[in-house]
Amino acid sequence: MGPFKFIRRFLLFWERRNNKQKDENKPLIPKGDIKPAGSYISHVTTADNPGNQISSSLSNNNEGPTRSTSWTSLRSTAPSTSSWTEYLLKYLLITSNLLFTVLGMVTLVVGLWGLVNKESFAQEKIGGIGTDPMLFFSFLGFVLTLLSFTACVGALRENQCLLRIFSWALLFLVVVQVLAVIIAYSMQGQIVDYLRFGMLTAMARYQDDLDLRFITDEIQTGLQCCGADTYRDWEINVYFNCSAPGVLACGVPPSCCVDPLENGTVWNTQCGVGALRLDEFSAQSVIFLGGCLNGISRWIEQHSDAIGTVVVTLLGIQILTLFITSHLLQRIQRSRAQHDVY
């Protein structure tokens, strides 16, 4: 073998080696008929002799469609306005119900503490527990805590079962409240009778129930009244009745007095003693003669607009919460349906 032939073969071997390395460094080319969207790949040509190379080229028009496709995919992955709205509604529902959960727990603890502190479950007091205000606070706190916590966990975990329970319970409460407002409006004449019964019950248990005593004193002091219809209604109480053996006989509570402080800083608990023995002319300088039912009726008439605004606002908040929950449920169902498809 001559030196020229050896040099020629060495150069051909080195050239094939370089070409092979260049082909390995090129980007992968899809095989067969598989082509990426928006691109054009030239046909691959091969030759029989060993010096032929695999040639491929992309057309110059490929740059425009590729950029357009990339921009379209980028726009599709960007968060839309509706997704941000759903995000805000979801966490608004979580935050509001978390606050109501805390409020419900506080109300429940206060109610239970009042019942335990007054020993309302004792055998001699269990008969009057139905009219105990602390029982109402306990029930209200329990319902508020349970519903709010259910909605909070359901929205946070996107649990359809919990959200459905909350929405149905809230819908039931809204219907009950609407019916209560309608019934109260249609039975205005009988409401006075219910108020009279409630106040007479509170007056009969005035000395035995601290909560009823506090409520009664606040009403009589705020409205400057005494008793339900008249100050003589206090004879229903066994301690203030004229036949009672104690020092409070034929008297009224100090909250009935015109000046319970008597120029002092502490209530004079004896200011109403013996007021039931006096005639109306003499008693009017010591105690209020008018009953509280007329004062309550006047107060309701004077503040009817504010009461109506509060009722409508509360119902509106509950209905809005119901719509947000329904919207969140629909979004969860759509997301899971799309997940099942893909």
Salt bridges, closest charged atoms under 4 A:
ASP23 OD1 - LYS26 NZ 3.67
GLU63 OE2 - ARG67 NH2 2.46
GLU86 OE2 - HIS327 NE2 3.92
GLU86 OE1 - ARG331 NE 3.78
GLU86 OE2 - ARG334 NH2 3.36
ASP132 OD1 - LYS118 NZ 2.78
GLU158 OE2 - LYS90 NZ 2.99
GLU158 OE2 - ARG331 NH2 2.87
ASP193 OD1 - ARG196 NH1 3.13
ASP209 OD1 - LYS118 NZ 3.13
ASP209 OD2 - ARG205 NH2 3.18
ASP211 OD2 - LYS118 NZ 2.36
ASP229 OD2 - ARG196 NE 2.84
ASP340 OD1 - HIS339 ND1 3.97
